[in-house]
Amino acid sequence: DAGVTQSPTHLIKTRGQQVTLRCSPKSGHDTVSWYQQALGQGPQFIFQYYEEEERQRGNFPDRFSGHQFPNYSSELNVNALLLGDSALYLCASSLDLVGETQYFGPGTRLLVL
Amino acid sequence: GQQLNQSPQSMFIQEGEDVSMNCTSSSIFNTWLWYKQDPGEGPVLLIALYKAGELTSNGRLTAQFGITRKDSFLNISASIPSDVGIYFCAGQEQGAQKLVFGQGTRLTINP
């Protein structure tokens, strides 16, 4: 039973570029959430996707956008990258049921130069 | 962004000692979760708590959901080297999808 997988594992970009990160949820899960984890901090919620729509969003600018596909996998897109976007981006999947917890992938380490 | 207050920020202990860490919030949460994160990895769920006052164990780990629903603690008994890592608490409000995380407690164990 595969857990949450993310690609790529590491990425280096320069300021102003755009980046796409990918996530495949745990088998049987239909909900995907994205988090940003800066060095030495706890993860911060970016948004959550369910039924191919954004259901809830954290305090992140519109430069951060996402998509969920019919197979429940998801992408996170970040436009006009800033140095401060350097972080570990975590994807978490869950079932859309009350009390279901979120399971995290290994993350994508993004460095913006 | 919103965060929980987690303490202590770091702990340096001897192998075999017991560990205690806690998390407080100004907001009420319906669910409290404890995760462990190793370097280069994503957080791994340790314990989930769903009811105020609930006390739950997972091997050498014990966690409690505070009766005010604004706090939680995690205890680790008889620490071993593989307990090294960063421990995060996370809360989830009723009806909300997002998890709100603490700043983490970094645990270092001297053999």
Interface residues (C-beta under 8 A of the other chain):
Chain A: V4 T31 S33 Y35 G40 Q41 G42 P43 Q44 F45 Q48 Y50 R55 Q56 G58 N59 L90 A92 G99 T101 Q102 Y103 F104 G105 P106 G107 R109
Chain B: G1 Q3 L4 Q6 T31 L33 Y35 G40 E41 G42 P43 V44 L45 A48 Y50 F88 A90 A96 Q97 K98 L99 V100 F101 G102 Q103 G104
